[in-house]
Amino acid sequence: MDGQKEKVLDTLDKPDCVQEGDFGTLVAVKLYQDTPLGTKHMVVIYKEVSGIDGFVLTAYFTRRPSDTRRVVWKP
């Protein structure tokens, strides 16, 4: 994920959807056409501490996001 900080921040700021994660986490997902691996979804797993504070646990690219997790937000 070296050099992908902007995509991680963009995924958190403007996700395509947010899914419910495990242990109180949330999963932000966004599709990118131009990644080092071709067209991939960026998945960012994060935890909200308050309405204005939180932290990222991990981020990765995947071919497709989970279709079994509950969607908690979608534009």
MOPAC internal coordinates of N, CA, C and O (Angstrom, degrees):
PM7 1SCF
backbone

  N    0.0000 0     0.00 0     0.00 0    0    0    0
  C    1.4475 1     0.00 0     0.00 0    1    0    0
  C    1.5206 1   111.31 1     0.00 0    2    1    0
  O    1.2310 1   120.78 1  -169.83 1    3    2    1
  N    1.3206 1   116.10 1    10.17 1    3    2    1
  C    1.4475 1   120.29 1   178.47 1    5    3    2
  C    1.5296 1   109.70 1   -58.06 1    6    5    3
  O    1.2310 1   120.10 1   -50.72 1    7    6    5
  N    1.3216 1   117.42 1   129.28 1    7    6    5
  C    1.4538 1   121.73 1   178.70 1    9    7    6
  C    1.5160 1   114.65 1    82.79 1   10    9    7
  O    1.2310 1   119.41 1  -169.73 1   11   10    9
  N    1.3195 1   118.72 1    10.27 1   11   10    9
  C    1.4656 1   121.95 1  -176.75 1   13   11   10
  C    1.5292 1   112.83 1  -109.72 1   14   13   11
  O    1.2310 1   120.34 1  -164.19 1   15   14   13
  N    1.3439 1   116.95 1    15.81 1   15   14   13
  C    1.4639 1   121.06 1  -177.23 1   17   15   14
  C    1.5299 1   112.28 1   -56.35 1   18   17   15
  O    1.2310 1   120.29 1   137.60 1   19   18   17
  N    1.3214 1   117.05 1   -42.40 1   19   18   17
  C    1.4741 1   120.39 1  -179.12 1   21   19   18
  C    1.5322 1   111.49 1   -62.62 1   22   21   19
  O    1.2310 1   120.09 1   140.70 1   23   22   21
  N    1.3244 1   117.44 1   -39.30 1   23   22   21
  C    1.4610 1   120.47 1   178.48 1   25   23   22
  C    1.5346 1   111.10 1   -68.02 1   26   25   23
  O    1.2310 1   120.43 1   143.01 1   27   26   25
  N    1.3270 1   116.77 1   -36.99 1   27   26   25
  C    1.4692 1   120.35 1   177.44 1   29   27   26
  C    1.5270 1   109.42 1   -62.86 1   30   29   27
  O    1.2310 1   120.25 1   132.09 1   31   30   29
  N    1.3275 1   117.13 1   -47.91 1   31   30   29
  C    1.4638 1   120.87 1  -179.74 1   33   31   30
  C    1.5231 1   111.69 1   -65.39 1   34   33   31
  O    1.2310 1   120.35 1   140.37 1   35   34   33
  N    1.3405 1   116.94 1   -39.63 1   35   34   33
  C    1.4637 1   120.86 1   178.14 1   37   35   34
  C    1.5312 1   111.38 1   -64.89 1   38   37   35
  O    1.2310 1   120.49 1   141.93 1   39   38   37
  N    1.3284 1   116.68 1   -38.07 1   39   38   37
  C    1.4652 1   120.75 1   178.24 1   41   39   38
  C    1.5197 1   110.47 1   -63.91 1   42   41   39
  O    1.2310 1   120.11 1   140.19 1   43   42   41
  N    1.3133 1   117.40 1   -39.81 1   43   42   41
  C    1.4610 1   120.71 1   177.64 1   45   43   42
  C    1.5237 1   111.72 1   -69.52 1   46   45   43
  O    1.2310 1   120.51 1   143.14 1   47   46   45
  N    1.3336 1   116.64 1   -36.86 1   47   46   45
  C    1.4658 1   121.51 1  -177.26 1   49   47   46
  C    1.5248 1   112.95 1   -76.41 1   50   49   47
  O    1.2310 1   120.36 1   140.24 1   51   50   49
  N    1.3430 1   116.92 1   -39.76 1   51   50   49
  C    1.4680 1   121.80 1  -175.60 1   53   51   50
  C    1.5269 1   110.95 1  -137.24 1   54   53   51
  O    1.2310 1   119.61 1  -113.87 1   55   54   53
  N    1.3311 1   118.35 1    66.13 1   55   54   53
  C    1.4672 1   119.96 1  -178.54 1   57   55   54
  C    1.5282 1   111.99 1   -72.07 1   58   57   55
  O    1.2310 1   121.02 1   -24.17 1   59   58   57
  N    1.3272 1   115.66 1   155.83 1   59   58   57
  C    1.4668 1   120.32 1   171.37 1   61   59   58
  C    1.5266 1   109.64 1   -73.91 1   62   61   59
  O    1.2310 1   120.82 1   147.01 1   63   62   61
  N    1.3350 1   116.05 1   -32.99 1   63   62   61
  C    1.4580 1   121.70 1   174.56 1   65   63   62
  C    1.5202 1   109.19 1  -162.03 1   66   65   63
  O    1.2310 1   121.12 1   -18.66 1   67   66   65
  N    1.3295 1   115.46 1   161.34 1   67   66   65
  C    1.4582 1   122.24 1   174.87 1   69   67   66
  C    1.5187 1   107.04 1  -123.50 1   70   69   67
  O    1.2310 1   120.91 1   -51.52 1   71   70   69
  N    1.3160 1   115.87 1   128.48 1   71   70   69
  C    1.4599 1   121.72 1  -179.41 1   73   71   70
  C    1.5222 1   109.98 1  -111.02 1   74   73   71
  O    1.2310 1   121.18 1   -21.17 1   75   74   73
  N    1.3171 1   115.34 1   158.83 1   75   74   73
  C    1.4554 1   121.01 1   175.97 1   77   75   74
  C    1.5272 1   108.86 1   -77.85 1   78   77   75
  O    1.2310 1   120.50 1   -51.73 1   79   78   77
  N    1.3244 1   116.64 1   128.27 1   79   78   77
  C    1.4556 1   121.22 1   178.56 1   81   79   78
  C    1.5174 1   110.79 1   -97.33 1   82   81   79
  O    1.2310 1   121.16 1    15.38 1   83   82   81
  N    1.3012 1   115.39 1  -164.62 1   83   82   81
  C    1.4625 1   121.84 1   177.95 1   85   83   82
  C    1.5297 1   109.90 1   -94.68 1   86   85   83
  O    1.2310 1   120.66 1   -28.86 1   87   86   85
  N    1.3193 1   116.34 1   151.14 1   87   86   85
  C    1.4662 1   122.79 1   173.06 1   89   87   86
  C    1.5271 1   112.80 1    56.40 1   90   89   87
  O    1.2310 1   120.12 1  -141.46 1   91   90   89
  N    1.3324 1   117.38 1    38.54 1   91   90   89
  C    1.4551 1   121.44 1   176.26 1   93   91   90
  C    1.5135 1   115.29 1    81.72 1   94   93   91
  O    1.2310 1   120.00 1  -167.96 1   95   94   93
  N    1.3281 1   117.61 1    12.04 1   95   94   93
  C    1.4626 1   120.07 1   178.66 1   97   95   94
  C    1.5204 1   110.18 1   -90.25 1   98   97   95
  O    1.2310 1   121.47 1   -13.09 1   99   98   97
  N    1.3215 1   114.79 1   166.91 1   99   98   97
  C    1.4533 1   122.63 1   174.06 1  101   99   98
  C    1.5194 1   108.22 1  -123.14 1  102  101   99
  O    1.2310 1   120.69 1   -25.80 1  103  102  101
  N    1.3334 1   116.29 1   154.20 1  103  102  101
  C    1.4590 1   122.23 1  -176.60 1  105  103  102
  C    1.5262 1   108.31 1  -125.27 1  106  105  103
  O    1.2310 1   120.67 1   -70.31 1  107  106  105
  N    1.3309 1   116.33 1   109.69 1  107  106  105
  C    1.4651 1   121.74 1   176.91 1  109  107  106
  C    1.5253 1   108.24 1   -90.56 1  110  109  107
  O    1.2310 1   120.81 1   -42.74 1  111  110  109
  N    1.3373 1   116.05 1   137.26 1  111  110  109
  C    1.4670 1   121.15 1  -176.79 1  113  111  110
  C    1.5227 1   109.23 1  -131.88 1  114  113  111
  O    1.2310 1   120.75 1   -44.33 1  115  114  113
  N    1.3351 1   116.17 1   135.67 1  115  114  113
  C    1.4688 1   120.99 1   176.31 1  117  115  114
  C    1.5222 1   109.20 1  -148.42 1  118  117  115
  O    1.2310 1   120.75 1   -42.45 1  119  118  117
  N    1.3227 1   116.17 1   137.55 1  119  118  117
  C    1.4592 1   122.75 1   178.93 1  121  119  118
  C    1.5242 1   110.34 1   -86.04 1  122  121  119
  O    1.2310 1   121.06 1   -47.74 1  123  122  121
  N    1.3398 1   115.58 1   132.26 1  123  122  121
  C    1.4659 1   122.49 1   175.84 1  125  123  122
  C    1.5211 1   108.47 1  -123.20 1  126  125  123
  O    1.2310 1   120.99 1   -47.23 1  127  126  125
  N    1.3258 1   115.72 1   132.77 1  127  126  125
  C    1.4611 1   121.27 1   178.50 1  129  127  126
  C    1.5264 1   111.05 1   -79.54 1  130  129  127
  O    1.2310 1   120.78 1   147.40 1  131  130  129
  N    1.3449 1   116.11 1   -32.60 1  131  130  129
  C    1.4613 1   120.83 1  -172.83 1  133  131  130
  C    1.5299 1   110.66 1  -115.94 1  134  133  131
  O    1.2310 1   120.51 1   -86.75 1  135  134  133
  N    1.3264 1   116.62 1    93.25 1  135  134  133
  C    1.4611 1   122.24 1   175.46 1  137  135  134
  C    1.5295 1   107.81 1  -126.18 1  138  137  135
  O    1.2310 1   119.72 1   -11.06 1  139  138  137
  N    1.3169 1   118.14 1   168.94 1  139  138  137
  C    1.4675 1   118.97 1   176.34 1  141  139  138
  C    1.5330 1   112.97 1   -60.73 1  142  141  139
  O    1.2310 1   120.31 1   163.60 1  143  142  141
  N    1.3336 1   117.02 1   -16.40 1  143  142  141
  C    1.4670 1   121.93 1  -178.55 1  145  143  142
  C    1.5255 1   112.83 1  -109.77 1  146  145  143
  O    1.2310 1   119.87 1  -168.81 1  147  146  145
  N    1.3310 1   117.86 1    11.19 1  147  146  145
  C    1.4665 1   121.25 1  -176.47 1  149  147  146
  C    1.5216 1   109.64 1    94.43 1  150  149  147
  O    1.2310 1   120.24 1    26.80 1  151  150  149
  N    1.3275 1   117.14 1  -153.20 1  151  150  149
  C    1.4591 1   121.50 1   179.23 1  153  151  150
  C    1.5248 1   109.50 1   -75.93 1  154  153  151
  O    1.2310 1   120.89 1   -60.91 1  155  154  153
  N    1.3318 1   115.90 1   119.09 1  155  154  153
  C    1.4658 1   121.64 1  -177.82 1  157  155  154
  C    1.5259 1   110.60 1  -146.27 1  158  157  155
  O    1.2310 1   121.01 1   -20.53 1  159  158  157
  N    1.3199 1   115.68 1   159.47 1  159  158  157
  C    1.4580 1   122.03 1   170.98 1  161  159  158
  C    1.5235 1   108.57 1   -90.21 1  162  161  159
  O    1.2310 1   120.89 1   -45.14 1  163  162  161
  N    1.3203 1   115.90 1   134.86 1  163  162  161
  C    1.4666 1   120.87 1   170.94 1  165  163  162
  C    1.5261 1   106.44 1   -90.36 1  166  165  163
  O    1.2310 1   120.58 1   -50.56 1  167  166  165
  N    1.3212 1   116.50 1   129.44 1  167  166  165
  C    1.4586 1   122.45 1   177.22 1  169  167  166
  C    1.5205 1   107.09 1  -116.49 1  170  169  167
  O    1.2310 1   120.77 1   -55.63 1  171  170  169
  N    1.3379 1   116.14 1   124.37 1  171  170  169
  C    1.4668 1   121.25 1   178.83 1  173  171  170
  C    1.5205 1   107.63 1  -121.19 1  174  173  171
  O    1.2310 1   120.56 1   -61.10 1  175  174  173
  N    1.3158 1   116.54 1   118.90 1  175  174  173
  C    1.4564 1   121.74 1   178.03 1  177  175  174
  C    1.5221 1   107.50 1   -97.81 1  178  177  175
  O    1.2310 1   121.14 1   -55.12 1  179  178  177
  N    1.3377 1   115.43 1   124.88 1  179  178  177
  C    1.4580 1   119.75 1  -175.27 1  181  179  178
  C    1.5189 1   110.42 1  -141.57 1  182  181  179
  O    1.2310 1   121.41 1   -13.02 1  183  182  181
  N    1.3134 1   114.91 1   166.98 1  183  182  181
  C    1.4601 1   121.58 1   179.03 1  185  183  182
  C    1.5168 1   108.13 1  -129.17 1  186  185  183
  O    1.2310 1   120.74 1   -49.13 1  187  186  185
  N    1.3337 1   116.20 1   130.87 1  187  186  185
  C    1.4527 1   121.11 1   175.55 1  189  187  186
  C    1.5222 1   108.77 1   -89.26 1  190  189  187
  O    1.2310 1   120.73 1   -49.63 1  191  190  189
  N    1.3307 1   116.20 1   130.37 1  191  190  189
  C    1.4579 1   121.73 1   177.25 1  193  191  190
  C    1.5261 1   109.38 1   -92.47 1  194  193  191
  O    1.2310 1   121.07 1   142.66 1  195  194  193
  N    1.3418 1   115.56 1   -37.34 1  195  194  193
  C    1.4615 1   122.49 1   176.35 1  197  195  194
  C    1.5233 1   107.01 1  -149.57 1  198  197  195
  O    1.2310 1   120.69 1     6.80 1  199  198  197
  N    1.3187 1   116.28 1  -173.20 1  199  198  197
  C    1.4545 1   120.20 1   179.93 1  201  199  198
  C    1.5185 1   114.12 1   -65.62 1  202  201  199
  O    1.2310 1   120.54 1   161.16 1  203  202  201
  N    1.3312 1   116.58 1   -18.84 1  203  202  201
  C    1.4692 1   120.08 1  -177.61 1  205  203  202
  C    1.5281 1   113.18 1  -125.83 1  206  205  203
  O    1.2310 1   120.10 1  -175.71 1  207  206  205
  N    1.3300 1   117.41 1     4.29 1  207  206  205
  C    1.4561 1   119.51 1  -175.89 1  209  207  206
  C    1.5266 1   110.59 1  -136.55 1  210  209  207
  O    1.2310 1   120.70 1   -33.68 1  211  210  209
  N    1.3185 1   116.26 1   146.32 1  211  210  209
  C    1.4562 1   121.66 1   178.23 1  213  211  210
  C    1.5151 1   109.87 1  -174.77 1  214  213  211
  O    1.2310 1   120.67 1     5.58 1  215  214  213
  N    1.3294 1   116.32 1  -174.42 1  215  214  213
  C    1.4543 1   119.85 1   179.68 1  217  215  214
  C    1.5205 1   110.22 1  -152.69 1  218  217  215
  O    1.2310 1   121.34 1   -26.44 1  219  218  217
  N    1.3318 1   115.05 1   153.56 1  219  218  217
  C    1.4627 1   122.82 1  -179.75 1  221  219  218
  C    1.5234 1   108.70 1   -88.97 1  222  221  219
  O    1.2310 1   120.87 1   -47.70 1  223  222  221
  N    1.3254 1   115.94 1   132.30 1  223  222  221
  C    1.4614 1   121.19 1   175.43 1  225  223  222
  C    1.5227 1   111.09 1   -90.10 1  226  225  223
  O    1.2310 1   120.52 1   133.45 1  227  226  225
  N    1.3229 1   116.61 1   -46.55 1  227  226  225
  C    1.4618 1   120.89 1   179.09 1  229  227  226
  C    1.5218 1   109.56 1  -162.73 1  230  229  227
  O    1.2310 1   121.06 1   -15.14 1  231  230  229
  N    1.3217 1   115.58 1   164.86 1  231  230  229
  C    1.4677 1   121.86 1   176.74 1  233  231  230
  C    1.5212 1   107.96 1  -147.72 1  234  233  231
  O    1.2310 1   121.39 1   -32.93 1  235  234  233
  N    1.3287 1   114.95 1   147.07 1  235  234  233
  C    1.4652 1   119.40 1  -179.91 1  237  235  234
  C    1.5171 1   110.11 1  -160.80 1  238  237  235
  O    1.2310 1   120.98 1   -17.37 1  239  238  237
  N    1.3372 1   115.74 1   162.63 1  239  238  237
  C    1.4598 1   122.49 1   174.15 1  241  239  238
  C    1.5253 1   108.65 1   -95.93 1  242  241  239
  O    1.2310 1   120.97 1   -33.15 1  243  242  241
  N    1.3338 1   115.76 1   146.85 1  243  242  241
  C    1.4588 1   120.99 1   176.58 1  245  243  242
  C    1.5242 1   109.20 1  -146.66 1  246  245  243
  O    1.2310 1   121.43 1   -20.77 1  247  246  245
  N    1.3321 1   114.87 1   159.23 1  247  246  245
  C    1.4665 1   119.83 1   177.90 1  249  247  246
  C    1.5178 1   111.72 1   -67.27 1  250  249  247
  O    1.2310 1   121.11 1   138.01 1  251  250  249
  N    1.3376 1   115.49 1   -41.99 1  251  250  249
  C    1.4601 1   119.38 1   177.72 1  253  251  250
  C    1.5288 1   109.06 1  -150.91 1  254  253  251
  O    1.2310 1   121.01 1   -36.01 1  255  254  253
  N    1.3237 1   115.68 1   143.99 1  255  254  253
  C    1.4718 1   118.95 1  -179.77 1  257  255  254
  C    1.5238 1   110.95 1   -74.13 1  258  257  255
  O    1.2310 1   120.80 1   -12.26 1  259  258  257
  N    1.3022 1   116.08 1   167.74 1  259  258  257
  C    1.4611 1   121.54 1   179.62 1  261  259  258
  C    1.5224 1   110.40 1   -62.19 1  262  261  259
  O    1.2310 1   120.71 1   -44.53 1  263  262  261
  N    1.3150 1   116.24 1   135.47 1  263  262  261
  C    1.4671 1   120.08 1   175.30 1  265  263  262
  C    1.5347 1   110.78 1  -102.50 1  266  265  263
  O    1.2310 1   120.44 1  -175.09 1  267  266  265
  N    1.3298 1   116.77 1     4.91 1  267  266  265
  C    1.4634 1   119.77 1   179.14 1  269  267  266
  C    1.5232 1   112.61 1  -102.69 1  270  269  267
  O    1.2310 1   119.76 1   165.80 1  271  270  269
  N    1.3091 1   118.07 1   -14.20 1  271  270  269
  C    1.4664 1   120.92 1   178.63 1  273  271  270
  C    1.5221 1   110.30 1   -79.67 1  274  273  271
  O    1.2310 1   121.26 1   -33.92 1  275  274  273
  N    1.3306 1   115.20 1   146.08 1  275  274  273
  C    1.4593 1   121.17 1   179.33 1  277  275  274
  C    1.5245 1   109.69 1   -73.88 1  278  277  275
  O    1.2310 1   120.52 1   -47.94 1  279  278  277
  N    1.3367 1   116.62 1   132.06 1  279  278  277
  C    1.4602 1   122.24 1   177.09 1  281  279  278
  C    1.5304 1   107.74 1   -82.57 1  282  281  279
  O    1.2310 1   120.97 1   -55.75 1  283  282  281
  N    1.3375 1   115.76 1   124.25 1  283  282  281
  C    1.4659 1   119.88 1   179.76 1  285  283  282
  C    1.5258 1   111.99 1  -103.07 1  286  285  283
  O    1.2310 1   120.21 1   164.17 1  287  286  285
  N    1.3330 1   117.19 1   -15.83 1  287  286  285
  C    1.4604 1   120.91 1   176.74 1  289  287  286
  C    1.5103 1   109.81 1  -155.62 1  290  289  287
  O    1.2310 1   121.63 1   -42.75 1  291  290  289
  N    1.3371 1   114.48 1   137.25 1  291  290  289
  C    1.4682 1   121.03 1   175.79 1  293  291  290
  C    1.5231 1   106.42 1  -151.26 1  294  293  291
  O    1.2310 1   120.24 1   -45.14 1  295  294  293
  N    1.3492 1   117.14 1   134.86 1  295  294  293
  C    1.4926 1   118.77 1  -178.02 1  297  295  294
  C    1.5199 1   111.97 1   -66.78 1  298  297  295
  O    1.2310 1   120.10 1   180.00 1  299  298  297

